[in-house]
Amino acid sequence: MSHTRAQTSPKVLSPLLSLQRTVNYMQHRILIIDDEDDIREVAALTLEAIAGWHVTSARSGAEGIELALAEQPEAILMDVMMPDMDGPSTFRKMQQTPGIAHIPVLLLTAKVQGVDQRRFADLGVAAVLFKPFDPMTLADQISEALRWSEAPQAA
């Protein structure tokens, strides 16, 4: 079981970290499942640096299920098109797995045809986000889809 974290120079992170201070996010835990290294790294970097979230990532659906069971993230951002077990198949398996069936899943796809969107929505996922995504608004898109408030909830 392995996961990748983006490696970035301090020169690149500096502007992102200053932007993070202007955005008020709660600390969230998210798992990214995508077979493309670049997509995982860009998404992880922006969610960590801009939103301050804790990000774990996996390269496959099978690895993602293992990490979801071990890490118990608050949400999962998962690619639709992956080898071996695609996003919809991984989602269905997660729904049958005690301990992770409750975790909301957002699918990430380049398929924007209406028939594909309806098929994904019919699965019962929390949301469908589209590639290419804007890294600077990814956290906002996820927060909006999951109705995560930026302000702490009263007890």
Rosetta blueprint (number, residue, H / E / L):
1 M L
2 S L
3 H L
4 T L
5 R L
6 A L
7 Q L
8 T L
9 S L
10 P H
11 K H
12 V H
13 L H
14 S H
15 P H
16 L H
17 L H
18 S H
19 L H
20 Q H
21 R H
22 T H
23 V L
24 N L
25 Y L
26 M L
27 Q L
28 H L
29 R E
30 I E
31 L E
32 I E
33 I E
34 D L
35 D L
36 E L
37 D H
38 D H
39 I H
40 R H
41 E H
42 V H
43 A H
44 A H
45 L H
46 T H
47 L H
48 E H
49 A H
50 I L
51 A L
52 G L
53 W L
54 H E
55 V E
56 T E
57 S E
58 A E
59 R L
60 S L
61 G H
62 A H
63 E H
64 G H
65 I H
66 E H
67 L H
68 A H
69 L H
70 A H
71 E H
72 Q L
73 P L
74 E L
75 A E
76 I E
77 L E
78 M E
79 D E
80 V L
81 M L
82 M L
83 P L
84 D L
85 M L
86 D L
87 G H
88 P H
89 S H
90 T H
91 F H
92 R H
93 K H
94 M H
95 Q H
96 Q L
97 T L
98 P L
99 G L
100 I L
101 A L
102 H L
103 I L
104 P L
105 V E
106 L E
107 L E
108 L E
109 T E
110 A L
111 K L
112 V L
113 Q L
114 G H
115 V H
116 D H
117 Q H
118 R H
119 R H
120 F H
121 A H
122 D H
123 L H
124 G L
125 V L
126 A L
127 A E
128 V E
129 L E
130 F E
131 K L
132 P L
133 F L
134 D L
135 P L
136 M L
137 T L
138 L H
139 A H
140 D H
141 Q H
142 I H
143 S H
144 E H
145 A H
146 L H
147 R L
148 W L
149 S L
150 E L
151 A L
152 P L
153 Q L
154 A L
155 A L
